[in-house]
């Protein structure tokens, strides 16, 4: 009898050790389509075209996605997760800033992200990514368009990346 009670305690005690998967905001679920490796070309507003490559990986039991982005040979990192039901995106940028984004608009095939209002970044004297829009309408077919707006010491820049799934 003592062995049975001990086994019951061990089994019941272990039940709480597995982390529960969070229920995700639909924008996070849309972004999960990006899992894998993507390559393509980024056309900047200046007309310059550079290579871009992103690897999206789900980590933390599927509750966070990490993107390693290499743009024109420079590596950056972006995280996608949820906080209180909202998609939270943080970009560790080659411009030396770490902007944080929330969903501005969302549709069936698009997730538009905007810099949080209290970021501390000011267009006149900081360089940072201000917005990113993922056009996911053709993601299932292996093609995505990503638009970005960058503030660079008072000047508005940006570009459009057309990327294709390679793995």
C-alpha positions in Angstrom: 0.0 0.0 0.0 2.8 2.4 0.8 4.4 1.8 -2.6 1.1 2.6 -4.4 0.8 5.9 -2.5 4.4 6.8 -3.2 3.9 6.2 -6.9 0.7 8.2 -6.9 2.5 11.2 -5.3 5.4 11.0 -7.9 3.0 10.8 -10.8 0.8 13.6 -9.5 3.8 15.7 -8.6 5.4 15.3 -12.1 2.1 16.5 -13.8 2.9 20.1 -13.1 6.5 20.0 -14.5 5.6 20.3 -18.2 5.2 23.9 -19.3 1.8 24.7 -20.8 1.8 25.9 -24.4 0.4 29.4 -24.5 -2.7 30.1 -26.6 -1.3 32.4 -29.3 -2.7 35.6 -30.8 -3.5 35.0 -34.4 -0.7 37.3 -35.6 1.8 35.0 -33.8 0.2 32.0 -35.5 0.5 33.7 -38.9 4.2 34.4 -38.2 4.8 30.7 -37.4 4.4 30.1 -41.2 7.8 31.6 -41.5 9.6 28.7 -39.7 12.4 27.6 -41.9 15.1 29.3 -44.1 14.3 32.0 -46.5 16.5 33.8 -49.1 16.0 36.6 -51.5 16.8 40.2 -52.4 16.1 43.4 -50.5 15.5 46.5 -52.7 16.2 49.6 -50.7 14.5 52.9 -51.5 17.8 54.1 -53.0 17.5 51.4 -55.6 20.4 49.4 -54.1 19.7 45.6 -54.2 21.3 43.4 -51.5 21.1 39.7 -50.6 19.0 38.8 -47.5 18.6 35.5 -45.7 16.5 34.6 -42.7 16.2 31.5 -40.5 13.1 31.4 -38.4 13.1 28.8 -35.5 10.5 28.1 -32.9 12.0 27.8 -29.4 10.7 27.6 -25.8 8.1 24.9 -26.5 6.7 26.8 -29.5 6.1 30.0 -27.5 8.8 32.1 -29.1 10.2 32.3 -32.6 13.7 33.6 -33.3 14.8 35.0 -36.6 18.5 35.2 -37.5 18.6 37.7 -40.3 21.6 38.4 -42.6 21.2 41.5 -44.7 24.0 42.5 -47.0 26.4 40.3 -45.0 25.4 41.8 -41.6 23.8 39.6 -39.0 20.9 40.7 -36.8 18.3 38.9 -34.5 14.6 39.3 -34.1 12.3 37.6 -31.5 8.6 37.1 -31.8 6.5 36.1 -28.8 3.3 37.0 -26.9 2.7 39.1 -23.9 -0.8 39.3 -22.5 -2.3 38.1 -25.7 -0.4 40.6 -28.0 2.4 39.8 -30.4 5.6 41.3 -29.2 8.5 41.7 -31.6 12.0 42.8 -30.6 14.7 43.5 -33.3 18.4 43.6 -32.4 19.6 45.8 -35.2 22.9 46.5 -36.9 22.0 50.2 -36.5 22.8 49.7 -32.8 19.2 49.9 -31.5 16.7 47.4 -30.2 13.3 48.6 -31.3 10.2 46.8 -30.0 7.0 46.4 -32.1 3.3 45.5 -31.7 0.7 44.7 -34.3 -0.6 47.8 -36.0 -2.9 46.0 -38.4 -3.6 42.4 -39.2 -5.5 40.7 -42.0 -5.8 37.2 -43.3 -2.5 37.4 -45.2 -0.7 40.3 -43.6 0.9 41.3 -40.3 1.9 45.0 -40.0 4.1 45.9 -37.1 4.8 49.4 -35.7 7.3 50.7 -33.2 5.8 50.9 -29.7 4.9 54.5 -28.8 7.1 54.7 -25.7 10.2 53.3 -27.3 12.5 56.2 -26.5 13.7 56.5 -30.1 13.3 59.8 -31.9 13.4 60.1 -35.7 15.5 63.3 -35.6 18.5 61.8 -33.8 18.3 58.0 -33.7 18.5 55.3 -36.4 16.0 52.5 -36.0 13.5 50.3 -37.8 10.1 52.0 -37.4 7.8 49.5 -39.1 7.8 46.0 -40.7 5.0 44.5 -42.8 4.9 40.8 -43.6 2.8 40.0 -46.7 2.1 36.3 -46.1 -0.5 35.7 -48.9 1.9 33.4 -50.8 3.8 31.9 -47.8 2.2 28.5 -48.3 3.7 28.5 -51.8 7.1 29.6 -50.4 7.2 33.3 -51.2 6.9 36.3 -48.8 7.3 40.1 -49.2 8.6 42.1 -46.3 8.4 45.9 -46.3 10.3 48.0 -43.8 10.6 51.6 -42.8 13.8 52.8 -41.2 14.5 56.2 -39.6 18.1 57.1 -40.1 19.1 60.3 -38.3 16.0 62.1 -39.5 15.8 60.6 -43.0 13.1 58.0 -43.8 14.5 55.0 -45.6 13.4 51.4 -46.1 12.9 48.8 -48.6 11.1 45.7 -49.8 12.5 42.2 -49.5 11.2 39.4 -51.7 12.2 36.1 -50.0 11.6 32.5 -50.9 11.7 29.4 -48.7 14.8 27.4 -49.4 14.4 24.9 -46.5 
